[in-house]
Structure formats: C-alpha cells, structure tokens
Amino acid sequence: MSDRYKTGMSTRRSVLGDAHVDRAEASKSAFDEPFQTMITEGAWGTLWADDTISKRERSMLTLALLAATGNFEEIPMHVRATANTGATPQEVLQAFMHVAVYAGVPKANQAIKLAKQTYAEMGVIL
C-alpha cells in the first residue's frame, strides 16, 4: 500500500465519513479494486489532500462540477460530506446558482432538488 493510498484513504474518510468508506470498501471486488485504488490515490490522495484550497472550497467546486456535468448520482454523497467540509447550505446553493448561469438552469434545478432532499435526510433545516 503506497503512502499516497494511505493519505487518500485518510482524506477520503475525513470528507465522506467512516461509514461511507467502510460500505464502499466492503463492496469492493477484484474487478473494481484497480479503479478504487486509482481514485483513492488520485482524487483523495492527491487532489483532495492538497491544502492549496480548503476542503470547504473543494467541496463547493466538486458539487458545482458534478451538477454542471450532469453527474447527479454523486451529488447526495457530496452534500452529506459538507457536514465534514464546512460548506454551508447557502454556499452550496450559490455554487448551484453559478451552475445555472454558466452550465444551465435544468442542471442546477436538479442539483438543488437533490441537495434539498439530502439536507432533509440529514435533518438540516433550510
């Protein structure tokens, strides 16, 4: 196990939480293990581990990019992660409003819908 993998796993746990990572690890198979290693080292061990910008800022960027590219299935996970990154619901809304202007209102609308559902599940009063 590389140092970058160890850093990535630590960062991943700090952002997504132990329960999420434990579930993902439990469902990992020989088939997708190379992919899981790649994202742990690359996304979590390099990008998310870099302290040039804060995890709060990185969280908002990630949510905006997910919405702008239509990768809606990842939005609830990253909204839940805001409990660990410090991005507030108001800041997340602003990120999605940027998506509306620069990438399209339908994408932002869907992202906001998912965020509202996720915040409600988290017990966050909006």
CYANA upper distance limits for C-alpha pairs under 8 A (distance plus 0.5 A):
  1 MET  CA      5 TYR  CA      6.84
  1 MET  CA      6 LYS  CA      7.57
  2 SER  CA      6 LYS  CA      6.91
  3 ASP  CA      7 THR  CA      6.61
  4 ARG  CA      8 GLY  CA      6.40
  4 ARG  CA     41 GLU  CA      5.85
  4 ARG  CA     45 GLY  CA      5.61
  4 ARG  CA     46 THR  CA      7.69
  5 TYR  CA      9 MET  CA      6.55
  5 TYR  CA     37 THR  CA      7.59
  5 TYR  CA     40 THR  CA      6.39
  5 TYR  CA     41 GLU  CA      5.19
  5 TYR  CA     45 GLY  CA      6.50
  6 LYS  CA     10 SER  CA      6.73
  6 LYS  CA     45 GLY  CA      7.96
  7 THR  CA     11 THR  CA      6.62
  7 THR  CA     41 GLU  CA      8.21
  7 THR  CA     44 TRP  CA      8.03
  7 THR  CA     45 GLY  CA      5.58
  7 THR  CA     49 ALA  CA      7.69
  8 GLY  CA     12 ARG  CA      6.35
  8 GLY  CA     40 THR  CA      5.51
  8 GLY  CA     41 GLU  CA      5.84
  8 GLY  CA     42 GLY  CA      8.18
  8 GLY  CA     43 ALA  CA      8.03
  8 GLY  CA     44 TRP  CA      4.78
  8 GLY  CA     45 GLY  CA      3.85
  8 GLY  CA     46 THR  CA      7.61
  8 GLY  CA     48 TRP  CA      8.40
  8 GLY  CA     49 ALA  CA      7.39
  9 MET  CA     13 ARG  CA      6.58
  9 MET  CA     40 THR  CA      6.64
  9 MET  CA     41 GLU  CA      8.47
  9 MET  CA     44 TRP  CA      7.43
  9 MET  CA     45 GLY  CA      7.62
 10 SER  CA     14 SER  CA      6.73
 11 THR  CA     15 VAL  CA      6.73
 11 THR  CA     44 TRP  CA      6.42
 11 THR  CA     45 GLY  CA      7.37
 11 THR  CA     48 TRP  CA      7.39
 11 THR  CA     49 ALA  CA      6.60
 12 ARG  CA     16 LEU  CA      6.28
 12 ARG  CA     17 GLY  CA      7.84
 12 ARG  CA     21 VAL  CA      7.83
 12 ARG  CA     40 THR  CA      7.89
 12 ARG  CA     44 TRP  CA      6.19
 13 ARG  CA     17 GLY  CA      5.15
 13 ARG  CA     18 ASP  CA      5.70
 13 ARG  CA     20 HIS  CA      8.48
 13 ARG  CA     21 VAL  CA      6.74
 14 SER  CA     18 ASP  CA      8.14
 14 SER  CA     84 ASN  CA      7.36
 15 VAL  CA     55 LYS  CA      8.47
 15 VAL  CA     81 ALA  CA      6.09
 15 VAL  CA     82 THR  CA      8.33
 15 VAL  CA     84 ASN  CA      6.02
 15 VAL  CA     85 THR  CA      6.72
 16 LEU  CA     20 HIS  CA      6.67
 16 LEU  CA     21 VAL  CA      7.37
 16 LEU  CA     77 MET  CA      7.96
 16 LEU  CA     78 HIS  CA      8.01
 16 LEU  CA     80 ARG  CA      7.98
 16 LEU  CA     81 ALA  CA      5.55
 16 LEU  CA     84 ASN  CA      7.81
 17 GLY  CA     21 VAL  CA      6.96
 17 GLY  CA     81 ALA  CA      7.95
 17 GLY  CA     84 ASN  CA      8.24
 18 ASP  CA     22 ASP  CA      6.32
 19 ALA  CA     23 ARG  CA      6.71
 20 HIS  CA     24 ALA  CA      6.76
 21 VAL  CA     25 GLU  CA      6.48
 22 ASP  CA     26 ALA  CA      6.54
 23 ARG  CA     27 SER  CA      6.85
 24 ALA  CA     28 LYS  CA      6.82
 28 LYS  CA     32 ASP  CA      6.79
 28 LYS  CA     33 GLU  CA      6.63
 28 LYS  CA     36 GLN  CA      8.19
 29 SER  CA     33 GLU  CA      6.33
 30 ALA  CA     34 PRO  CA      8.33
 32 ASP  CA     36 GLN  CA      6.72
 33 GLU  CA     37 THR  CA      6.57
 34 PRO  CA     38 MET  CA      6.66
 35 PHE  CA     39 ILE  CA      6.81
 36 GLN  CA     40 THR  CA      6.53
 37 THR  CA     41 GLU  CA      6.56
 38 MET  CA     42 GLY  CA      6.23
 38 MET  CA     43 ALA  CA      8.31
 39 ILE  CA     43 ALA  CA      5.51
 39 ILE  CA     44 TRP  CA      7.07
 40 THR  CA     44 TRP  CA      5.49
 40 THR  CA     45 GLY  CA      6.42
 41 GLU  CA     45 GLY  CA      4.89
 41 GLU  CA     46 THR  CA      6.84
 42 GLY  CA     46 THR  CA      5.63
 42 GLY  CA     47 LEU  CA      7.03
 43 ALA  CA     47 LEU  CA      5.60
 43 ALA  CA     48 TRP  CA      6.58
 44 TRP  CA     48 TRP  CA      5.31
 44 TRP  CA     49 ALA  CA      6.49
 45 GLY  CA     49 ALA  CA      5.87
 46 THR  CA     50 ASP  CA      6.64
 48 TRP  CA     55 LYS  CA      7.65
 48 TRP  CA     58 ARG  CA      7.86
 51 ASP  CA     55 LYS  CA      8.39
 53 ILE  CA     57 GLU  CA      6.81
 53 ILE  CA     58 ARG  CA      7.21
 54 SER  CA     58 ARG  CA      6.66
 55 LYS  CA     59 SER  CA      6.34
 55 LYS  CA     85 THR  CA      5.80
 55 LYS  CA     86 GLY  CA      8.17
 56 ARG  CA     60 MET  CA      7.00
 56 ARG  CA     82 THR  CA      7.91
 56 ARG  CA     85 THR  CA      5.26
 56 ARG  CA     86 GLY  CA      5.76
 56 ARG  CA     87 ALA  CA      5.44
 57 GLU  CA     61 LEU  CA      6.75
 57 GLU  CA     87 ALA  CA      7.83
 58 ARG  CA     62 THR  CA      6.52
 59 SER  CA     63 LEU  CA      6.74
 59 SER  CA     78 HIS  CA      7.63
 59 SER  CA     81 ALA  CA      8.34
 59 SER  CA     82 THR  CA      7.35
 59 SER  CA     85 THR  CA      7.13
 59 SER  CA     87 ALA  CA      7.29
 60 MET  CA     64 ALA  CA      6.64
 60 MET  CA     87 ALA  CA      7.28
 60 MET  CA     91 GLU  CA      7.79
 60 MET  CA     92 VAL  CA      6.45
 60 MET  CA     95 ALA  CA      6.59
 61 LEU  CA     65 LEU  CA      6.57
 61 LEU  CA     95 ALA  CA      7.79
 62 THR  CA     66 LEU  CA      6.53
 62 THR  CA     78 HIS  CA      8.26
 63 LEU  CA     67 ALA  CA      6.70
 63 LEU  CA     75 ILE  CA      6.81
 63 LEU  CA     78 HIS  CA      7.13
 63 LEU  CA     79 VAL  CA      8.08
 63 LEU  CA     92 VAL  CA      7.98
 63 LEU  CA     95 ALA  CA      7.81
 63 LEU  CA     96 PHE  CA      8.19
 64 ALA  CA     68 ALA  CA      6.48
 64 ALA  CA     95 ALA  CA      5.97
 64 ALA  CA     96 PHE  CA      6.26
 64 ALA  CA     98 HIS  CA      8.08
 64 ALA  CA     99 VAL  CA      6.59
 65 LEU  CA     69 THR  CA      6.52
 66 LEU  CA     70 GLY  CA      6.55
 66 LEU  CA     71 ASN  CA      5.38
 66 LEU  CA     72 PHE  CA      6.89
 66 LEU  CA     74 GLU  CA      7.57
 66 LEU  CA     75 ILE  CA      7.18
 67 ALA  CA     71 ASN  CA      6.50
 67 ALA  CA     72 PHE  CA      6.61
 67 ALA  CA     75 ILE  CA      7.93
 67 ALA  CA     96 PHE  CA      7.79
 67 ALA  CA     99 VAL  CA      7.43
 67 ALA  CA    107 LYS  CA      6.29
 67 ALA  CA    108 ALA  CA      6.77
 67 ALA  CA    110 GLN  CA      8.39
 67 ALA  CA    111 ALA  CA      6.25
 68 ALA  CA     99 VAL  CA      6.21
 68 ALA  CA    103 ALA  CA      5.93
 68 ALA  CA    104 GLY  CA      7.94
 68 ALA  CA    107 LYS  CA      6.74
 68 ALA  CA    108 ALA  CA      7.87
 70 GLY  CA    107 LYS  CA      6.88
 71 ASN  CA     75 ILE  CA      7.88
 72 PHE  CA     76 PRO  CA      8.43
 72 PHE  CA    110 GLN  CA      8.18
 72 PHE  CA    111 ALA  CA      7.16
 72 PHE  CA    114 LEU  CA      8.43
 74 GLU  CA     78 HIS  CA      6.99
 75 ILE  CA     79 VAL  CA      6.50
 75 ILE  CA    111 ALA  CA      7.49
 75 ILE  CA    114 LEU  CA      7.49
 75 ILE  CA    115 ALA  CA      7.70
 76 PRO  CA     80 ARG  CA      6.62
 76 PRO  CA    114 LEU  CA      6.89
 76 PRO  CA    115 ALA  CA      6.88
 76 PRO  CA    118 THR  CA      6.23
 77 MET  CA     81 ALA  CA      6.79
 78 HIS  CA     82 THR  CA      7.05
 79 VAL  CA     83 ALA  CA      8.33
 79 VAL  CA    115 ALA  CA      6.78
 79 VAL  CA    118 THR  CA      7.30
 79 VAL  CA    119 TYR  CA      7.92
 80 ARG  CA    118 THR  CA      7.47
 80 ARG  CA    119 TYR  CA      7.99
 80 ARG  CA    122 MET  CA      7.84
 81 ALA  CA     85 THR  CA      6.78
 82 THR  CA     86 GLY  CA      5.95
 82 THR  CA     87 ALA  CA      5.62
 82 THR  CA     88 THR  CA      7.48
 83 ALA  CA     87 ALA  CA      7.87
 87 ALA  CA     91 GLU  CA      6.64
 87 ALA  CA     92 VAL  CA      7.17
 88 THR  CA     92 VAL  CA      6.75
 89 PRO  CA     93 LEU  CA      6.61
 89 PRO  CA    126 LEU  CA      8.00
 90 GLN  CA     94 GLN  CA      6.81
 91 GLU  CA     95 ALA  CA      6.81
 92 VAL  CA     96 PHE  CA      6.84
 93 LEU  CA     97 MET  CA      6.61
 93 LEU  CA    112 ILE  CA      7.56
 94 GLN  CA     98 HIS  CA      6.83
 95 ALA  CA     99 VAL  CA      7.01
 96 PHE  CA    100 ALA  CA      6.82
 96 PHE  CA    108 ALA  CA      5.77
 96 PHE  CA    111 ALA  CA      7.47
 96 PHE  CA    112 ILE  CA      7.39
 97 MET  CA    101 VAL  CA      7.03
 97 MET  CA    108 ALA  CA      7.10
 98 HIS  CA    102 TYR  CA      6.54
 98 HIS  CA    103 ALA  CA      8.37
 99 VAL  CA    103 ALA  CA      5.52
 99 VAL  CA    104 GLY  CA      6.74
 99 VAL  CA    105 VAL  CA      7.77
 99 VAL  CA    107 LYS  CA      7.76
 99 VAL  CA    108 ALA  CA      6.12
100 ALA  CA    104 GLY  CA      5.00
100 ALA  CA    105 VAL  CA      4.66
100 ALA  CA    106 PRO  CA      7.87
100 ALA  CA    107 LYS  CA      7.39
100 ALA  CA    108 ALA  CA      5.53
100 ALA  CA    109 ASN  CA      8.17
101 VAL  CA    105 VAL  CA      7.41
103 ALA  CA    107 LYS  CA      7.79
104 GLY  CA    108 ALA  CA      7.06
105 VAL  CA    109 ASN  CA      6.39
106 PRO  CA    110 GLN  CA      6.70
107 LYS  CA    111 ALA  CA      6.71
108 ALA  CA    112 ILE  CA      6.54
109 ASN  CA    113 LYS  CA      6.69
110 GLN  CA    114 LEU  CA      6.78
111 ALA  CA    115 ALA  CA      6.59
112 ILE  CA    116 LYS  CA      6.56
113 LYS  CA    117 GLN  CA      6.84
114 LEU  CA    118 THR  CA      6.59
115 ALA  CA    119 TYR  CA      6.46
116 LYS  CA    120 ALA  CA      6.61
116 LYS  CA    126 LEU  CA      8.45
117 GLN  CA    121 GLU  CA      6.81
118 THR  CA    122 MET  CA      6.71
119 TYR  CA    123 GLY  CA      6.69
119 TYR  CA    124 VAL  CA      5.56
119 TYR  CA    125 ILE  CA      7.89
119 TYR  CA    126 LEU  CA      8.29
120 ALA  CA    124 VAL  CA      6.13
120 ALA  CA    125 ILE  CA      7.40
